[in-house]
Amino acid sequence: MATEQDDRLTVIVGLGGTGLSCVRYFAAQGELVKVVDSRENPPGLGTLQELYPEVECELGAFKLETFRRAKQLVVSPGLSIRSDVINAAREAGVPITGDIDIFSKAVTAPIVAVTGSNGKSTVVAMLALILRKAAKSFGLGGNLDGENFKPALDMLSEETKELYVLELSSFQLETTERLGAQVATILNLSADHMDRYEDIEDYHRAKQRIFIDCAQVVVNRDDGQSYPLNEHNGAVWEFGFGRPGVNGLGLLEEGGDKYLAYQFEKIASVSELKVFGQHNVSNVLAAIALAMAVDIDMKAIRAAVTEFAGLPHRCQWVANVAGVDFYNDSKGTNVGATVAAIEGLGEHIEGHIVLIAGGISKGADFSSLVPAINKWGKALVLIGQDAAEIAGYFDADLQTHFASDMLDATKKALQLASAGDAVLLSPACASFDMFENFQHRGFSFIESVETLQ
């Protein structure tokens, strides 16, 4: 006899790229789904209606009954699983999951999993280059952006690979029950998304989910929060700026030069790297550790790390205008990333930095930015919704200016800079008050700089 349960559907919460990938996955499984999104015209709606006209799409204010009657909720990373409607569904016994959780249960090849507050995309891109040099077949997905964007579930419709590399956000990990990675890492941890978490410990707990049932871990010796909180019985690989120890990567000094090294084996000179800054040295060491954990040949590792030139919107040189270099670090969406960019660039140039920052602060504390600006900075140009709030953190004698848009900001920054200085866009904030995303913000900066020449 049919029951009331028979017509319950898997409900995909949030459309966009991830939501569409979930629809594609369940459609391939022959399972009926329903999509809900609080936006009236979410990204991907036209594609959904064209390719899957049979899929019901409920837009606008969430309906509690839809959530409580669901067979399961597949929640996109953009929505907090602590929202009232999701809590109500959980209390009604509805399972809560996400695309990474579904992927991890379906995939048969090993997973290399990378998270952290900063450097994820750079480490993952470097690891991808290492794997290409080693002639490995691999999938690359998760929390990626730009041309590399690929939801994890889309990789399941492709030919099976030797291994899968996933860049993971804390939001994706919240809905991941058991990742079971071959090797996993938290690169570093600094305050981010404090508008979504109770405090940094809450954020840290979400990141820690990457280690559940993993075979090996890679830890950052210079960041105590990189280590698993629970006991881990598998292999542990370490990286950091000091001399490498057992199963460790670090730096060896010889003849006035510094070398990336594994134990006592020199891999490459720091001077050979095409990326600069201490944070990027750390990123390279992390990528090497991950590669070694999955048995990649050192020859391929060495070739890749000396060739890797960095990613767009991450301290990317744009142009020189009247002796002033302009750098696009639009991916600097939190305070820790911007501090790293300032320190890396400050050591790289002869002059001082004029910083363009601002946007949506995400409840961040900007006090750790003050020492970096005091050491390397010359002036501050602020844009966006929380510009006045950010200005309040800095000394009154620091030249601080407000700009109405990106073009105004670049013009003011050029006026404040002298030959030998650098103008750095590293906002330490989210972009959604003025731009579609950080890429749009970065391209707006590049276009604005072009008008100055």
N, C-alpha and C positions, 0 to 999 in steps of 0.2 A: 504493500500500500504506500502511495506517495505521501511524503511528509512535507511540512512547511519548510524544512531545511533544503529541499531539492532545488529550489530556485535561487538559493543564495549564491552571489557572485563574488569573485575576487575583485576588490575595489582598489584601483590604482589612484593614490592620492597625490596630485600634482602632475601636470603634463610636462612640457619642455622636452629636452633631449632624453633625460632619464625615463620619464613617463612613457614616451613613445617607444623606447627600447623594451620596456616591460610589456607594452601592448604587442609588439612584434613577437616577443618570446612566447607569451601565452597563446597568441593566435597560432603560432607554429605547433604548440602542444595540443591544439584543438580545444582550449579552455575558454569559456566565455568570461569577459571582464567588463567592468564599468569604470569609467574615468570620472573623478571629481576634481575640481579646481576652483579655488575661491576667486580667481580672476575671471572676468567676463570674456576676455579674449586672450587666453594664454598662448605662449609660443608653442608652435607645433599643431595648433587646432586645425588649420587648413589641411595639413598633411594627414592628420587623423581622419578627418571627414572624407578625404579623397580616397585613402587606401583602406580604411576600415569603417565604412558607412554603417555597418551593423552594430558598432560599439556605441553604447549609450554614454553620453557625456553630460554630466550635471555641473553647471557652472554657477558661480556666484556664492552666496553665503552657504556654508556647509550645513547639511541636514543631519541632525543627530541620528535619526532612524537609519539613514543609509550606512553610517559607520557601525551602528550596533547590530545590524542585520547582515553584515558582510561575512563571507566565508573566510576571508583573511584581508588585511590591509597591507598593501605594498606602498610604503611611504617614501616619497622622493626626499632627497637630503634637505631641500629648502624649507621643509615644514618640521617643526619641533614635535617629537613624539610625546612631549609633555602637554600638548594642547588639550583643551577641555574635551573636544570631540574624540580624540584618540584615547584619552584616559577613560572616557565613558565606554568606548568599544572594548578596551582591555578589561575593564570591570565586568563587561558582559561576556567575557571569555573568547573574544575575537583575537586570533594570532596577529602579531605585528611583525612585519618583515620589511626588507629592502632589497634592492637589486644585487648588492654585493653578497648578501646572505644567500640569495637564490643561486647566484653564480657559483659560490664556493661549494654548494651542495651538489651542483650538477657537473662541475669540471672534473676531469680525470688527470690532468697534468699538474705538476707542481706550481705553486704560486709564490712569487716574490712580492712582498707587501711593504709599502713605504708610506709612513705618515710622519708628522712633525709640524710645528708651527711655520717653519720657513725652510726653503730649499728643496721641497718635495719634487717639484717639477724638474728642477735642474738635475737632481740625483737620478731621477727616473730617465730623463733624456740621455744622460751620460751612460747609464747602464744599458740603455737601448743601443747606443753606439758600440759599446763593448760587445754586446751580443751579436750585432751585425758583423763586427770584425772577426768574431769567433765562428761565423757562419751558422749560428743557431736559429732555428725557427721559433719565434716567440710572438705572443699577443701582448698588446700594450693598451691598457684601458683604465677606467675609473675616473678620478677627479682631475682629468686633463683639460687643457684649454687649447684654443686655436686649432691649427691643422691637425694636432694630435688627438683632439677630442674624440673619444669613442666610449660609449657606455659599455660596461663589462659584459652585459648580456648579449650584445651584438656579436661578441667574439665567439659565442657558442654556435652561431650559424655558419661559421667559417671552418676551414680545414683545421683539424686538431694540431696544436703546436707542441713543441717540446716543453715549454714552460710559459707562464703568464706573469707579466709584471703589472701590478696594480698600484696606482697612486691613490691613497685613501684619505678622506677628510674625517674629522671627528664625527660629523653628521652621518656619514655613511657607516661608520663603525657602530654608532648607537643602535642600528637595526641589524647588526651582524651578530648572529648567535655564536657561531664557531667558524672562524676563518680557516684554521688548519693549514697555515702557510708553511712552505718548506723553509723559508727564512723571512723574518719580519723585523722592522726597525721603527723606533721613534727617533728621528734625527735630533730633535731638540724640542724644547717647550718654552713658550713665552705667552703672556696673556693675549688672548684673541677670542673673539666672539663672546665677550663678556655680557653682551645683550641677550645671549641665549643660555648661558650657564650661570649657576649660582655664584661660583668663584673659580679660581684657577684649579683648585683640587677637583672640582666637578668636571671641568674640561679635561684634566689629566686622566680621570677615570675613564672617560670616553675613549681617549687615545689608547689607553692600556688594553682595550679590547682586541687590538691587533695581535696581541701575543697569545690569545686563547688557542691552545692545542698546536702551537707552531713547533716545528722540529728544531730550528736554530734561531738565534737572535743576534742582531748587530746592535751594539750600544755605543753611545758617545761618551767617552771617559770624561769629557769636559762639561757634561750636563747630567747631573744625578737623576733627573726625571726621565732620562732615556732608558733606564733600567726597568725590567719587569718588576712589578710589585709582588707578584706571587713567585714561588719557587719554580725555577726552570731547570729541567734535567738534560736538555740537549746542549749542543755546541754553542759557545758564546764567542763572538768576534768583537773586538774592540777597535775603535779609532779615536784619535785625539791629537792635539798639537805636540804633546811631549814625545819622548823616545818610545818606540813601540815595545810592548812586552810580549809575553807568551800569547800566541794567537792574536796579536795586536798589530794595528797599523798606526803610523805616526810619522814624525819628522826626524831625520838624522842630519847633523851638520858636518860638513867636510869641505875643507879648502875654501871657506867663506861662503859656500852655497848650502841651501837646504834641499833635502831630498825626501820625497814621499817614499816610505819604506814599509815592508812587511817584516817584522822581527829585525833581522840584520840585512835583509835583501833590499837594495835600492831599486826603486821602480822607475822613477823619473824625477828630474830636478824641478823644483817649484818654478824656476825661471823659464822652463819649457812650456808651462801652462799658458793657454790663451785667455783664460779667465783670471781675474785679479781679485784680491781681497781675502782676508782670513776666512770669511764665511765660505768662500768658494774652495779654498784648500780643504776645509772640513767636508764640503760636499763631495769633492773628488775622493777623499779617503773613504767616505761612506759608500760611494759607488764601487770602489775597489773591493771593499769588504763584502758587499752583497754579491759581487761577481765571483769572488773566491769561494763563497759559501755554496755556490752552485757549480763549482769545479771548472771555471773558465780559465783558459790558458793565459799565463802572464804576458805572453807576447801580444795577444789581442788586447789585453787590458792596457798595456803600455802604449800601444798604437792609438787607442781611442782617447785616453785621457790627455795626450799631448795634442790631439787634433780638435777636441771639443772646444767650440768657440762661444758657448753660452746660448741663451734663449732670448727671443724678443721680449721687450718690456722688463728686462731684468738688468739694470745698469748697462743698458745698450747705448753706445755712443751714437749720437744723431748727427751733429754738425759742429763746426767751429765758426762762430760769428764774432768778428772783430777781436780775435784772440781768446774768446771765451768758448769753452767746450760745453755742449749740452748733452745730458745723459737722461735717458728714459728708463725709470725704474717704477713704472706704473703698477707692477705686480707687488710692490711694497705696500700691502694692504693692512699691515699691522705695525705696531711700534717696533717690535724686535727686528722685522725685516728692514725698516728704514734706518735703524741704528747700524745694522750690519752694512747697509749700502753706504752710509756716510763714512763709516770707519774705513771700509775698503777703498772708496774713492779718495778719501782724505790722504791716505798713505800713497796713493797713486799719482797725485797731482802736486804741482809746486805751489799753487795759490790756495785760495779758500773756496768754500762752497756757499752758493746761494740756494737755499732749499725751497722748493715749491711743494706744499703739503696741504692736506685738508680733504674734507668729504664727510662721510658718515663715520663717526668715531667708534661706534659699536660698544660704547661704554668703557673705552680703554683709559688707562692711566698713562699720560704722556711724560711723566716725570723722568723716566729713564732716557728720554730723548734729549733732555737738557744738557747733560755733560758732553754728549757727542757734538751738539751744536756749539757749545761753548769752546770746544777744542778745535773743531774743523770748520765751523760755520762763520759766515760773514753777515748774512741777513736771511730773513724768512719772509716768504710770500705765501699767504694763506688763501685758500679757495673753499667754497662749499658750505654745506649746512652748519657744520660745527667749528667753523674757523675761529669765532670769538672764544669759544670754550678752550680750544687748543692754545690760543695766544696767551691765555691766562697762566699757563705753566712756565712761561719764559721770563727771563730777567727784563726789567723795564728798559735797560739800556741797549738791548738787542734791537737792531733795525727790523721792525715788523710791519709789513704792509698787507693790505687786503686787496684781492682782485675779484672782479665780477665774473670773469670767465677765463679759459685757458689762454687765449690770445693776450688778454690784459695781463695775465700772470707772467707770461714769457717776456713781454715788453718791459714790465717793471723789473724782472729779474736781470735782464740785460743791462738796464740802467744802473742797477746796483753793483754789477760785477765789473771787474777790471781784467785786462789781458792776463792770462795765466790762471784765472779763476775758473770754476765750473758751476754751471746751473744744473741742479739735480731735481728732477721730478721723482719724488718718492713719498707718496701721500700719507702713509701710515693709517689710511682710512679706506673704507669701502667707497665705491664709485657711484652708487645708484641714485644719489641725489641729483647728479648732473649728467651722467653718462649711462650707457646700456650695461657696461661692464668695464673691467680694467683695461681690456684691449682697446675699446673705443676711446677711453681716456688717454691711453698711450698714443694712439694714432692722432688724436686731437692735439696732443703736445707736439708731435713730429710735424704736423701741418702748420701749427703756429710758429714753430722755429723756422720753417721754410719761408714764412712771410717776412722774417727778420733779415734775411740774407740779401 
